[in-house]
Amino acid sequence: MNSSDNALISVRDLAKTYQLGKQQVHALCGVTFSIERNEFLAVMGPSGSGKSTLLNLLGCLDTPTEGEYYLNGKQVSSFSDDELAQIRNNEIGFVFQTFNLLSRSTAFHNVELPSIYKGESKKKRAIRTLKALEMVEMTHRMHHRPSELSGGERQRIAIARALVNDPSLLLADEPTGNLDSKTGSEILSLFHKLHSQGNTIVMVTHDSTIAHQAERILHFRDGHIEKEVRKRV
């Protein structure tokens, strides 16, 4: 399979099977699809449908049992653990439901971390970090620790951290799950802004209202793509 020139992501027959004792669990059952550059895609499905497994595979946090996964023209499904770690840090930004911020570190340091792992100079890290904080309108809170921030502010810091290395792909796992509806709407507006600036976003959610913010929705059930919905423009 050759990766499409326009596709950021191409997967073919992607499958993941887990061995639980003597039982095999087929979490993902040979799915095939592609994601274009600058696309905003939502992945929906009930608990156990395979959407979280898919996110782990797309984020190079896990490797498939079968199938091929191309990201930015690279066949990452065949990469070693070290190569996957490099891809995760350079190509992918993660946004989690629970924020995953270091409680004793300032917002600035939390955002800076991926650039530290990348081995960049202090000056370059500072420039990248300030740019990411500006993108989420949080420069005025950069010296505060997570405990001094609201839930929405913490998620903005988490999004800035995901953006700091200028990734090819932004993966969001239930990004509004721990937020009230007003704050959740603000975070979704931020995702739309980032999308309009050229970011490719894949968002996992169980909430159909949130999923319909995206251009396209993949509905998963029992490890398969049940249906695909495209928003009419």
MARBA-3410 file (N, C-alpha, C, O; in Angstrom, 1 decimal):
233
0.8,-1.2,0.0,0.0,0.0,0.0,0.9,1.2,0.0,1.8,1.4,0.8 ~ 0.6,2.2,-0.9,1.3,3.4,-0.9,0.4,4.5,-0.2,-0.8,4.6,-0.5 ~ 1.1,5.2,0.6,0.3,6.3,1.3,-0.1,7.4,0.3,0.7,7.8,-0.5 ~ -1.4,7.8,0.4,-1.9,8.8,-0.5,-1.1,10.1,-0.2,-0.7,10.4,0.9 ~ -0.9,10.9,-1.3,-0.1,12.1,-1.2,-0.8,13.1,-0.3,-0.2,13.9,0.4
-2.2,13.1,-0.4,-2.9,14.1,0.4,-3.2,13.7,1.8,-3.5,14.5,2.6 ~ -3.2,12.4,2.1,-3.5,11.9,3.4,-2.4,12.0,4.4,-1.3,11.7,4.1 ~ -2.8,12.5,5.5,-1.8,12.6,6.6,-1.7,11.2,7.2,-0.6,10.7,7.6 ~ -2.9,10.5,7.3,-3.0,9.2,7.9,-3.6,8.2,6.9,-4.6,8.5,6.3 ~ -3.0,7.1,6.7,-3.6,6.0,5.9,-3.5,4.7,6.7,-2.4,4.3,7.1
-4.6,4.0,7.0,-4.6,2.7,7.7,-5.3,1.7,6.8,-6.3,2.0,6.2 ~ -4.7,0.5,6.8,-5.4,-0.6,6.0,-5.4,-1.8,6.9,-4.4,-2.3,7.4 ~ -6.6,-2.4,7.0,-6.8,-3.7,7.7,-6.2,-3.6,9.1,-5.6,-4.6,9.5 ~ -6.3,-2.5,9.8,-5.7,-2.3,11.1,-6.5,-3.1,12.2,-7.7,-2.9,12.3 ~ -5.7,-4.0,12.9,-6.4,-4.9,13.9,-5.6,-4.9,15.1,-4.3,-4.8,15.1
-6.3,-5.1,16.3,-5.6,-5.2,17.5,-6.3,-6.3,18.4,-7.5,-6.1,18.6 ~ -5.6,-7.3,18.8,-6.1,-8.4,19.6,-5.4,-8.5,20.9,-4.1,-8.5,20.9 ~ -6.1,-8.5,22.0,-5.5,-8.6,23.3,-5.7,-10.0,23.8,-6.8,-10.6,23.7 ~ -4.7,-10.6,24.5,-4.8,-11.9,25.1,-5.1,-11.7,26.6,-4.2,-11.2,27.3 ~ -6.3,-12.0,27.1,-6.6,-11.9,28.5,-6.8,-13.3,29.0,-7.9,-13.9,28.9
-5.7,-13.8,29.6,-5.8,-15.2,30.1,-5.8,-16.1,28.9,-5.0,-16.1,28.0 ~ -6.9,-17.0,28.9,-7.0,-17.9,27.7,-8.0,-17.3,26.7,-8.2,-17.9,25.6 ~ -8.4,-16.1,26.9,-9.4,-15.5,26.0,-8.8,-14.4,25.1,-7.9,-13.6,25.6 ~ -9.1,-14.4,23.9,-8.7,-13.4,23.0,-9.8,-12.3,22.8,-10.9,-12.6,22.5 ~ -9.4,-11.0,23.0,-10.3,-9.9,22.8,-9.9,-9.2,21.5,-8.8,-8.6,21.4
-10.8,-9.2,20.6,-10.6,-8.5,19.3,-11.1,-7.0,19.4,-12.2,-6.7,19.2 ~ -10.2,-6.1,19.9,-10.6,-4.7,20.2,-10.8,-3.9,18.9,-11.6,-3.1,18.8 ~ -10.0,-4.3,17.9,-10.1,-3.6,16.6,-10.0,-4.7,15.5,-9.1,-5.5,15.5 ~ -10.9,-4.6,14.5,-11.1,-5.8,13.6,-10.9,-5.4,12.2,-11.8,-5.5,11.3 ~ -9.6,-5.0,11.8,-9.3,-4.8,10.4,-10.0,-3.6,9.8,-10.7,-3.7,8.8
-9.8,-2.4,10.3,-10.4,-1.2,9.8,-9.5,-0.5,8.8,-8.2,-0.6,8.9 ~ -10.1,0.1,7.8,-9.4,0.8,6.7,-10.0,2.2,6.5,-11.2,2.3,6.3 ~ -9.2,3.2,6.5,-9.6,4.6,6.3,-8.4,5.5,6.1,-7.3,5.1,6.4 ~ -8.7,6.7,5.7,-7.6,7.7,5.7,-8.1,9.0,6.3,-9.3,9.3,6.3 ~ -7.1,9.9,6.7,-7.5,11.2,7.2,-6.6,12.2,6.5,-5.4,12.1,6.4
-7.3,13.2,5.9,-6.6,14.2,5.1,-5.9,15.2,6.0,-6.2,15.4,7.1 ~ -4.9,15.8,5.4,-4.2,16.9,6.2,-5.3,18.0,6.4,-6.1,18.3,5.6 ~ -5.2,18.7,7.6,-6.1,19.7,8.0,-7.6,19.3,8.1,-8.5,20.1,7.9 ~ -7.8,18.0,8.4,-9.1,17.5,8.6,-9.4,17.5,10.1,-8.6,17.3,10.9 ~ -10.7,17.7,10.4,-11.2,17.6,11.8,-12.1,16.4,11.8,-13.3,16.5,11.4
-11.6,15.3,12.4,-12.4,14.1,12.5,-12.8,13.7,13.9,-12.0,13.9,14.8 ~ -14.0,13.2,14.1,-14.5,12.7,15.3,-14.6,11.2,15.3,-15.1,10.7,14.2 ~ -14.2,10.5,16.3,-14.4,9.1,16.4,-15.4,8.8,17.6,-15.2,9.2,18.7 ~ -16.5,8.2,17.2,-17.6,7.9,18.2,-17.8,6.5,18.4,-17.4,5.6,17.6 ~ -18.4,6.1,19.5,-18.8,4.7,19.7,-19.0,4.5,21.2,-18.5,5.2,22.0
-19.8,3.4,21.5,-20.0,3.1,22.9,-18.7,2.5,23.6,-17.8,2.2,22.9 ~ -18.8,2.4,24.9,-17.6,1.7,25.6,-17.4,0.4,25.0,-18.3,-0.4,24.8 ~ -16.1,0.0,24.7,-15.8,-1.3,24.1,-15.9,-1.3,22.6,-15.8,-2.4,22.1 ~ -16.1,-0.2,22.0,-16.3,-0.2,20.5,-15.0,-0.3,19.8,-15.0,-0.6,18.6 ~ -13.9,0.1,20.4,-12.6,0.1,19.8,-12.0,1.5,19.5,-10.9,1.6,19.0
-12.8,2.5,19.9,-12.3,3.9,19.7,-11.0,4.3,20.5,-10.1,4.9,19.9 ~ -10.9,3.8,21.7,-9.8,4.1,22.5,-8.5,3.3,22.0,-7.4,3.8,22.0 ~ -8.8,2.1,21.6,-7.7,1.3,21.0,-7.2,1.9,19.7,-6.0,2.0,19.5 ~ -8.1,2.4,18.9,-7.7,3.1,17.7,-6.9,4.4,18.0,-5.8,4.6,17.4 ~ -7.3,5.1,19.0,-6.5,6.3,19.4,-5.1,6.0,19.9,-4.1,6.6,19.6
-5.0,4.9,20.6,-3.7,4.4,21.1,-2.8,4.0,19.9,-1.6,4.2,20.0 ~ -3.4,3.4,18.9,-2.6,3.0,17.7,-2.2,4.2,16.9,-1.1,4.3,16.5 ~ -3.2,5.2,16.7,-2.8,6.4,15.9,-1.8,7.2,16.6,-1.0,7.9,16.0 ~ -1.8,7.2,18.0,-0.9,7.9,18.8,0.4,7.2,19.0,1.3,7.7,19.7 ~ 0.6,6.0,18.4,1.9,5.3,18.6,2.1,4.9,20.0,3.3,4.7,20.4
1.1,4.8,20.8,1.2,4.3,22.2,1.1,2.8,22.3,1.5,2.2,23.3 ~ 0.6,2.2,21.2,0.5,0.8,21.1,0.8,0.4,19.6,0.8,1.2,18.7 ~ 1.0,-0.9,19.4,1.3,-1.4,18.0,0.2,-2.3,17.6,-0.3,-3.1,18.4 ~ -0.1,-2.3,16.3,-1.2,-3.2,15.8,-0.8,-4.7,15.8,0.4,-5.0,15.6 ~ -1.8,-5.5,15.9,-1.5,-7.0,15.8,-1.4,-7.3,14.3,-0.6,-8.1,13.9
-2.2,-6.6,13.5,-2.1,-6.8,12.0,-2.4,-5.5,11.3,-3.0,-4.5,12.0 ~ -2.1,-5.4,10.1,-2.4,-4.2,9.3,-1.3,-3.2,9.2,-0.2,-3.4,9.8 ~ -1.5,-2.1,8.4,-0.5,-1.1,8.2,-1.1,0.3,8.6,-2.2,0.6,8.4 ~ -0.2,1.1,9.1,-0.5,2.5,9.5,0.6,3.4,9.0,1.8,3.3,9.4 ~ 0.2,4.3,8.1,1.1,5.3,7.6,0.8,6.7,8.2,-0.4,7.1,8.2
1.8,7.4,8.7,1.6,8.7,9.2,2.7,9.6,8.5,3.9,9.4,8.7 ~ 2.2,10.6,7.8,3.1,11.5,7.1,4.0,10.8,6.2,5.2,11.1,6.0 ~ 3.5,9.7,5.5,4.3,8.9,4.6,5.2,7.9,5.2,5.8,7.1,4.4 ~ 5.2,7.8,6.5,6.1,6.8,7.2,5.2,5.6,7.7,4.1,5.8,8.2 ~ 5.7,4.4,7.4,4.9,3.2,7.9,5.3,3.0,9.3,6.1,2.1,9.6
4.6,3.7,10.2,4.9,3.6,11.6,4.5,2.3,12.3,5.0,1.9,13.3 ~ 3.6,1.5,11.6,3.2,0.2,12.1,4.4,-0.8,12.2,4.3,-1.8,12.9 ~ 5.5,-0.5,11.5,6.6,-1.4,11.5,7.8,-0.8,12.3,8.9,-1.4,12.3 ~ 7.6,0.3,13.0,8.7,1.0,13.7,9.0,0.3,15.1,8.2,-0.4,15.7 ~ 10.2,0.5,15.5,10.7,0.0,16.8,10.2,0.9,17.9,9.6,2.0,17.6
10.3,0.5,19.2,9.8,1.3,20.3,10.5,2.6,20.3,9.9,3.7,20.6 ~ 11.8,2.7,20.0,12.5,4.0,20.1,12.0,4.9,18.9,11.9,6.1,19.1 ~ 11.8,4.3,17.8,11.3,5.1,16.7,9.9,5.6,16.9,9.6,6.8,16.6 ~ 9.1,4.8,17.6,7.7,5.2,18.0,7.8,6.4,19.0,7.0,7.3,18.9 ~ 8.7,6.3,19.9,8.8,7.4,20.9,9.2,8.7,20.2,8.7,9.7,20.6
10.0,8.6,19.2,10.4,9.8,18.5,9.2,10.4,17.7,9.0,11.6,17.7 ~ 8.5,9.5,17.1,7.3,9.9,16.3,6.3,10.6,17.3,5.7,11.7,17.0 ~ 6.1,10.0,18.5,5.1,10.5,19.5,5.5,12.0,19.9,4.7,12.8,20.0 ~ 6.8,12.2,20.1,7.3,13.5,20.5,7.3,14.5,19.4,7.1,15.7,19.7 ~ 7.6,14.1,18.2,7.8,15.1,17.1,6.6,15.3,16.3,6.3,16.4,15.8
5.7,14.3,16.1,4.6,14.3,15.1,3.3,14.4,15.8,2.3,14.8,15.1 ~ 3.1,14.1,17.0,1.8,13.9,17.6,1.6,14.7,18.9,2.5,14.7,19.8 ~ 0.5,15.4,19.0,0.2,16.1,20.2,-1.0,15.5,20.9,-2.0,15.2,20.2 ~ -0.9,15.2,22.2,-2.0,14.5,22.9,-2.7,15.5,23.8,-2.1,16.3,24.5 ~ -4.1,15.4,23.8,-4.9,16.1,24.8,-5.8,15.1,25.5,-6.6,14.4,24.8
-5.7,15.0,26.8,-6.4,14.0,27.6,-7.6,14.6,28.4,-7.6,15.8,28.7 ~ -8.6,13.8,28.7,-9.7,14.2,29.5,-9.3,14.7,30.9,-9.8,15.7,31.4 ~ -8.2,14.1,31.4,-7.8,14.4,32.8,-6.6,15.4,32.8,-6.0,15.6,33.9 ~ -6.3,16.0,31.7,-5.3,17.1,31.6,-3.8,16.5,31.7,-3.0,16.9,30.9 ~ -3.6,15.7,32.7,-2.2,15.1,32.9,-1.1,16.1,33.0,-0.1,16.0,32.4
-1.4,17.1,33.8,-0.3,18.1,34.1,0.4,17.8,35.3,-0.1,17.2,36.3 ~ 1.7,18.3,35.4,2.5,18.1,36.6,2.1,19.1,37.6,2.2,20.3,37.4 ~ 1.6,18.6,38.8,1.0,19.5,39.8,1.9,20.5,40.4,1.5,21.6,40.7 ~ 3.2,20.2,40.5,4.2,21.1,41.2,4.9,22.0,40.2,5.7,22.9,40.6 ~ 4.6,21.9,38.9,5.2,22.7,37.9,4.3,23.8,37.4,3.1,23.7,37.5
4.9,24.9,37.0,4.1,26.0,36.5,3.5,25.6,35.1,3.9,24.6,34.5 ~ 2.6,26.4,34.7,2.0,26.2,33.4,3.0,26.3,32.3,3.0,25.5,31.3 ~ 4.0,27.2,32.4,5.0,27.4,31.4,5.9,26.1,31.3,6.1,25.6,30.2 ~ 6.3,25.5,32.5,7.1,24.3,32.5,6.3,23.1,31.9,6.9,22.3,31.2 ~ 5.0,23.0,32.3,4.2,21.9,31.7,4.2,22.0,30.2,4.3,20.9,29.5
4.0,23.2,29.7,4.0,23.3,28.2,5.3,23.0,27.6,5.4,22.5,26.4 ~ 6.4,23.4,28.3,7.8,23.3,27.8,8.3,21.8,27.7,9.2,21.5,26.9 ~ 7.7,21.0,28.5,8.2,19.6,28.6,8.6,18.9,27.3,9.7,18.3,27.2 ~ 7.6,18.8,26.4,7.9,18.1,25.1,9.2,18.6,24.4,9.9,17.8,23.8 ~ 9.4,19.9,24.5,10.6,20.5,23.8,11.9,20.1,24.6,12.9,20.0,24.0
11.7,19.9,25.9,12.9,19.4,26.7,13.2,18.0,26.2,14.4,17.7,26.0 ~ 12.2,17.2,26.1,12.4,15.8,25.7,13.0,15.8,24.3,13.8,14.8,23.9 ~ 12.7,16.8,23.5,13.2,16.8,22.1,14.7,17.3,22.1,15.3,17.1,21.1 ~ 15.1,17.8,23.2,16.5,18.2,23.3,16.8,19.6,22.7,18.0,19.8,22.3 ~ 15.9,20.5,22.7,16.1,21.8,22.1,16.7,22.7,23.1,16.7,22.5,24.3
17.4,23.8,22.6,18.1,24.7,23.5,17.0,25.5,24.3,15.9,25.6,24.0 ~ 17.5,26.1,25.4,16.6,26.8,26.3,15.9,28.0,25.6,14.8,28.2,25.8 ~ 16.7,28.7,24.7,16.1,29.8,24.0,15.0,29.4,23.1,14.0,30.0,23.0 ~ 15.3,28.3,22.3,14.3,27.8,21.3,13.1,27.3,22.1,11.9,27.5,21.6 ~ 13.3,26.6,23.2,12.2,26.1,24.0,11.3,27.2,24.5,10.0,27.2,24.4
11.9,28.3,24.9,11.1,29.5,25.4,10.3,30.1,24.3,9.1,30.5,24.6 ~ 10.9,30.2,23.1,10.1,30.8,22.0,8.9,29.9,21.7,7.8,30.4,21.5 ~ 9.2,28.6,21.6,8.1,27.6,21.3,7.0,27.7,22.3,5.8,27.7,22.0 ~ 7.4,27.7,23.6,6.4,27.7,24.7,5.6,28.9,24.7,4.4,28.8,24.9 ~ 6.2,30.1,24.5,5.4,31.3,24.5,4.4,31.3,23.3,3.3,31.8,23.5
4.9,30.8,22.2,4.0,30.8,21.0,2.8,29.9,21.3,1.7,30.2,20.9 ~ 3.0,28.7,21.9,1.9,27.8,22.2,1.0,28.4,23.2,-0.2,28.2,23.1 ~ 1.5,29.1,24.2,0.7,29.7,25.2,-0.2,30.8,24.6,-1.3,31.0,25.0 ~ 0.4,31.6,23.7,-0.3,32.6,23.0,-1.5,32.0,22.1,-2.5,32.6,22.1 ~ -1.2,30.9,21.5,-2.3,30.2,20.7,-3.5,29.9,21.5,-4.6,29.9,21.0
-3.3,29.6,22.8,-4.5,29.2,23.6,-4.8,30.3,24.6,-5.6,30.1,25.5 ~ -4.2,31.5,24.4,-4.5,32.7,25.2,-4.3,32.5,26.7,-5.2,32.8,27.5 ~ -3.1,32.0,27.0,-2.8,31.7,28.4,-1.5,32.2,28.9,-1.0,31.8,29.9 ~ -0.9,33.2,28.2,0.4,33.8,28.6,0.3,34.5,30.0,1.2,34.5,30.7 ~ -0.9,35.0,30.3,-1.1,35.7,31.5,-1.2,34.8,32.7,-1.1,35.2,33.9
-1.2,33.5,32.5,-1.3,32.5,33.6,-0.1,31.5,33.6,-0.2,30.5,34.3 ~ 0.9,31.9,32.9,2.0,30.9,32.6,2.8,30.6,33.9,3.5,29.6,33.9 ~ 2.8,31.5,34.9,3.6,31.2,36.1,2.7,30.6,37.2,3.2,30.4,38.3 ~ 1.5,30.2,36.9,0.6,29.6,37.9,0.7,28.1,37.8,1.0,27.5,36.7 ~ 0.5,27.4,38.9,0.5,25.9,38.9,-0.9,25.4,38.7,-1.9,26.2,38.8
-1.1,24.2,38.2,-2.4,23.7,37.9,-3.5,23.9,39.0,-4.6,24.2,38.7 ~ -3.1,23.8,40.3,-4.0,24.0,41.4,-4.6,25.4,41.4,-5.6,25.6,42.1 ~ -3.9,26.3,40.8,-4.3,27.7,40.8,-5.1,28.1,39.5,-5.5,29.2,39.3 ~ -5.4,27.1,38.7,-6.1,27.3,37.5,-7.5,26.6,37.5,-7.6,25.6,38.2 ~ -8.4,27.1,36.7,-9.7,26.5,36.6,-9.6,25.3,35.6,-8.5,25.1,35.0
-10.6,24.4,35.5,-10.6,23.3,34.7,-10.3,23.7,33.2,-9.6,23.0,32.5 ~ -11.0,24.7,32.8,-10.8,25.2,31.4,-9.4,25.7,31.1,-8.9,25.5,30.1 ~ -8.9,26.4,32.1,-7.5,26.9,32.0,-6.5,25.7,31.9,-5.5,25.8,31.2 ~ -6.8,24.7,32.7,-5.9,23.5,32.7,-5.9,22.8,31.4,-4.9,22.4,30.8 ~ -7.1,22.7,30.8,-7.2,22.1,29.5,-6.5,22.9,28.4,-5.9,22.4,27.5
-6.6,24.3,28.5,-5.9,25.1,27.6,-4.4,24.9,27.7,-3.7,24.9,26.7 ~ -3.9,24.8,28.9,-2.4,24.5,29.1,-2.1,23.2,28.5,-1.0,23.0,27.9 ~ -3.0,22.2,28.7,-2.7,20.8,28.1,-2.7,20.9,26.6,-1.9,20.2,26.0 ~ -3.5,21.7,26.0,-3.6,21.9,24.6,-2.3,22.6,24.1,-1.7,22.2,23.1 ~ -1.9,23.6,24.8,-0.6,24.3,24.5,0.6,23.3,24.5,1.4,23.3,23.6
0.6,22.4,25.5,1.6,21.4,25.6,1.6,20.5,24.4,2.6,20.1,23.8 ~ 0.4,20.2,23.9,0.2,19.3,22.8,0.7,20.0,21.5,1.2,19.3,20.5 ~ 0.7,21.3,21.5,1.0,22.1,20.3,2.5,22.5,20.2,3.0,22.9,19.2 ~ 3.2,22.4,21.3,4.5,23.1,21.5,5.5,22.6,20.4,6.4,23.4,20.0 ~ 5.5,21.3,20.1,6.5,20.8,19.1,5.9,20.9,17.6,6.5,20.3,16.7
4.9,21.7,17.4,4.3,21.8,16.1,4.0,20.5,15.4,4.5,20.2,14.4 ~ 3.1,19.7,16.1,2.9,18.3,15.6,2.1,18.3,14.3,1.4,19.2,13.9 ~ 2.2,17.1,13.6,1.4,16.9,12.4,0.0,16.6,12.7,-1.0,16.9,12.0 ~ -0.2,16.0,13.9,-1.5,15.5,14.3,-1.8,15.8,15.8,-1.0,15.6,16.6 ~ -3.0,16.3,16.0,-3.5,16.5,17.4,-4.6,15.5,17.7,-5.6,15.4,17.1
-4.3,14.7,18.7,-5.2,13.7,19.2,-5.9,14.1,20.5,-5.2,14.4,21.5 ~ -7.2,14.1,20.5,-7.9,14.6,21.7,-8.8,13.5,22.2,-9.7,13.0,21.5 ~ -8.6,13.0,23.4,-9.4,12.0,24.0,-10.4,12.5,25.0,-10.1,12.9,26.1 ~ -11.7,12.6,24.6,-12.8,13.2,25.5,-12.3,14.6,26.1,-12.3,14.7,27.3 ~ -11.9,15.5,25.2,-11.2,16.7,25.8,-12.2,17.6,26.6,-11.7,18.5,27.4
-13.5,17.4,26.5,-14.4,18.2,27.3,-15.1,17.4,28.4,-16.0,17.9,29.1 ~ -14.6,16.2,28.6,-15.3,15.3,29.5,-15.3,15.7,31.0,-16.2,15.3,31.7 ~ -14.3,16.5,31.4,-14.2,16.9,32.8,-14.6,18.4,33.0,-14.3,19.0,34.0 ~ -15.3,18.9,32.0,-15.6,20.4,32.0,-17.1,20.6,32.0,-17.8,19.8,31.4 ~ -17.5,21.7,32.5,-18.9,22.1,32.4,-19.2,22.5,31.0,-18.3,22.7,30.2
-20.5,22.6,30.7,-20.9,22.8,29.3,-20.4,24.1,28.7,-20.0,24.2,27.5 ~ -20.4,25.2,29.5,-19.9,26.5,29.0,-18.4,26.4,28.7,-17.9,26.9,27.7 ~ -17.6,25.8,29.6,-16.2,25.7,29.4,-15.9,24.8,28.3,-14.9,25.0,27.5 ~ -16.7,23.7,28.2,-16.5,22.7,27.1,-16.7,23.4,25.8,-16.0,23.1,24.8 ~ -17.7,24.3,25.7,-17.9,25.0,24.4,-16.7,25.9,24.1,-16.4,26.1,22.9
-16.1,26.5,25.1,-14.9,27.4,24.9,-13.8,26.5,24.3,-13.1,27.0,23.4 ~ -13.6,25.3,24.9,-12.5,24.5,24.4,-12.8,24.0,23.0,-11.8,23.9,22.2 ~ -14.0,23.7,22.6,-14.4,23.3,21.3,-14.1,24.5,20.3,-13.7,24.3,19.2 ~ -14.4,25.7,20.7,-14.1,26.9,19.9,-12.6,27.0,19.7,-12.2,27.4,18.6 ~ -11.9,26.7,20.7,-10.4,26.7,20.5,-10.0,25.6,19.5,-9.1,25.9,18.7
-10.6,24.5,19.5,-10.2,23.4,18.5,-10.6,23.9,17.1,-9.8,23.7,16.2 ~ -11.7,24.6,17.0,-12.1,25.1,15.7,-11.1,26.2,15.2,-10.7,26.2,14.0 ~ -10.6,27.0,16.1,-9.6,28.0,15.8,-8.3,27.3,15.3,-7.7,27.7,14.3 ~ -7.9,26.3,16.1,-6.6,25.6,15.7,-6.8,24.9,14.4,-5.9,24.8,13.5 ~ -8.0,24.3,14.1,-8.3,23.7,12.8,-8.2,24.7,11.7,-7.7,24.4,10.6
-8.8,25.9,11.9,-8.7,26.9,10.9,-7.3,27.4,10.6,-7.0,27.9,9.5 ~ -6.4,27.2,11.5,-5.0,27.5,11.4,-4.2,26.4,10.7,-3.0,26.6,10.5 ~ -4.8,25.3,10.4,-4.1,24.3,9.6,-3.9,23.0,10.4,-3.2,22.1,9.8 ~ -4.3,22.9,11.6,-4.1,21.7,12.4,-5.0,20.5,12.0,-6.2,20.7,11.8 ~ -4.4,19.3,12.0,-5.2,18.1,11.8,-5.6,17.6,13.1,-4.8,17.3,14.0
-6.9,17.4,13.4,-7.4,17.0,14.7,-8.3,15.7,14.6,-9.1,15.6,13.7 ~ -7.9,14.8,15.5,-8.8,13.6,15.7,-9.3,13.6,17.1,-8.5,13.6,18.0 ~ -10.6,13.6,17.3,-11.2,13.7,18.6,-12.1,12.5,18.9,-13.0,12.2,18.1 ~ -11.8,11.8,20.0,-12.6,10.7,20.4,-13.6,11.2,21.4,-13.3,11.9,22.4 ~ -14.9,10.9,21.2,-15.9,11.3,22.1,-17.1,10.3,22.1,-17.3,9.6,21.1
-17.9,10.3,23.2,-19.1,9.5,23.2,-20.3,10.4,23.0,-21.4,9.9,22.9 ~ -20.1,11.7,23.0,-21.1,12.7,22.9,-21.4,13.1,21.5,-20.5,13.7,20.9 ~ -22.6,12.8,21.0,-22.9,13.1,19.6,-22.9,14.6,19.3,-22.5,15.0,18.2 ~ -23.3,15.4,20.3,-23.3,16.9,20.1,-21.9,17.4,19.8,-21.7,18.2,19.0 ~ -20.9,16.9,20.6,-19.5,17.3,20.4,-19.0,16.7,19.1,-18.2,17.4,18.4
-19.3,15.5,18.8,-18.8,14.8,17.6,-19.2,15.6,16.3,-18.5,15.7,15.4 ~ -20.4,16.2,16.4,-20.9,16.9,15.2,-20.3,18.3,15.0,-20.6,19.0,14.1 ~ -19.3,18.6,15.9,-18.5,19.8,15.7,-17.5,19.5,14.6,-16.9,20.4,14.0 ~ -17.2,18.2,14.3,-16.1,17.9,13.4,-16.7,17.8,11.9,-17.9,17.9,11.7 ~ -15.8,17.8,11.0,-16.2,17.7,9.6,-16.7,16.3,9.2,-17.6,16.1,8.3
-16.1,15.3,9.9,-16.5,13.9,9.5,-16.5,13.1,10.8,-15.7,13.3,11.7 ~ -17.4,12.1,10.9,-17.5,11.3,12.1,-17.4,9.8,11.6,-18.1,9.4,10.7 ~ -16.5,9.1,12.3,-16.5,7.6,12.2,-17.1,7.0,13.4,-16.7,7.2,14.5 ~ -18.2,6.2,13.2,-18.9,5.5,14.2,-18.4,4.1,14.4,-18.4,3.3,13.4 ~ -17.8,3.8,15.5,-17.3,2.4,15.8,-18.3,1.6,16.6,-18.9,2.1,17.5
-18.3,0.3,16.3,-19.0,-0.6,17.1,-18.4,-2.0,17.0,-18.1,-2.5,15.9 ~ -18.1,-2.6,18.1,-17.5,-4.0,18.1,-16.2,-4.1,17.3,-16.0,-5.1,16.6 ~ -15.4,-3.0,17.3,-14.1,-3.1,16.6,-14.2,-2.8,15.1,-13.2,-2.9,14.4 ~ -15.4,-2.5,14.6,-15.6,-2.2,13.2,-16.1,-0.7,13.0,-16.6,-0.1,13.9 ~ -15.8,-0.2,11.8,-16.5,1.1,11.5,-17.9,0.8,11.1,-18.1,0.2,10.0
-18.8,1.2,11.9,-20.3,1.0,11.6,-20.8,1.9,10.5,-21.5,1.4,9.6 ~ -20.4,3.1,10.6,-20.8,4.1,9.5,-19.9,5.3,9.6,-19.2,5.6,10.5 ~ -20.0,6.1,8.5,-19.2,7.3,8.3,-20.2,8.4,8.0,-21.0,8.3,7.1 ~ -20.1,9.6,8.7,-20.9,10.7,8.4,-20.1,11.9,8.1,-19.2,12.2,8.8 ~ -20.4,12.5,6.9,-19.7,13.7,6.5,-20.6,14.9,6.7,-21.8,14.9,6.3
-20.1,16.0,7.2,-20.9,17.2,7.4,-21.0,17.9,6.0,-20.1,18.0,5.3 ~ -22.2,18.3,5.7,-22.5,18.9,4.4,-22.1,20.4,4.6,-22.4,21.1,5.5 ~ -21.3,20.8,3.6,-20.8,22.2,3.6,-21.7,23.1,2.8,-21.5,24.3,2.7
END
